[in-house]
Amino acid sequence: MILHSKAFLLVGKPIHVAAYGIVSYTEAFFYLIFEGIALGTQPLISFTTGADLKERVTKFRNLAFIITLLIAVIGVITVYSIPEIIIYIFAEDNLALQPEAIKGISLYFWGLPFEGLFVISRSNLLSSN
């Protein structure tokens, strides 16, 4: 986070660092949900892999992927449809910050579903080995 902030200061102004903070904290909210799903399914997948119940492993993985993708799509729709409200949570009515944060959100959040699927697949691959 410190290195990202320093990089933003080198190419931008403090307002860009603040916008990055809003984007990264909003992203962290979703990342932590994805991590919770991954960590919650990991014991189930590990146990069923050890019990050689391959069809149940597939069901758990698919369920984790579907729930994660659903949350990510809802998150993307929400973030893109009401970015002002999300920015207001962090910065209230800061008119200088709002356009920069909206630009950051528009450039960043399209990849949220991929991030969620990556977190789930990484966790499930580790638990099934």
C-alpha positions, -999 to +999 in steps of 0.1 A: +000+000+000+029+023+008+046+016-025+014+022-044+008+055-026+044+065-033+040+056-070+008+076-072+025+106-057+053+104-083+029+105-112+000+124-096-010+146-067-023+138-032-058+138-046-049+107-067-035+089-036-069+096-019-088+083-049-066+052-049-074+047-012-111+047-019-107+023-048-084-001-029-106-001+003-137-008-018-118-036-036-106-050-002-142-053+009-149-077-019-116-094-017-122-103+020-156-118+010-140-139-016-113-150+008-140-159+033-157-181+008-124-197-002-114-204+034-149-217+042-149-242+014-113-253+019-120-278+047-149-293+029-129-298-003-100-312+016-121-337+035-140-348+005-108-351-016-093-373+012-125-394+013-122-398-025-156-383-031-148-365-064-184-356-073-188-338-040-155-320-046-168-308-079-201-297-064-183-277-036-160-260-061-188-252-085-209-238-057-180-216-045-174-204-081-211-196-086-215-177-053-183-158-059-192-149-094-227-138-083-212-116-055-187-101-080-213-093-106-235-077-080-205-058-068-196-046-103-231-035-110-234-017-077-200+000-079-205+012-115-241+023-110-237+043-078-200+053-075-210+086-059-225+068-029-194+046-024-172+077-026-194+095-002-189+067+024-152+076+024-150+112+015-185+127+020-190+157-004-154+162-016-160+176-051-124+175-060-119+139-051-151+125-067-141+127-104-107+111-097-122+083-076-149+076-102-122+074-129-103+049-107-134+029-101-142+027-138-107+016-146-104-010-119-136-028-111-142-046-144-118-073-132-135-080-099-151-113-111-117-125-123-102-117-089-129-136-071-125-167-093-088-165-089-090-164-051-114-194-051-094-215-076-061-208-058-076-219-024-093-249-038-062-261-058-042-259-026-066-278-006-071-306-031-034-314-035 
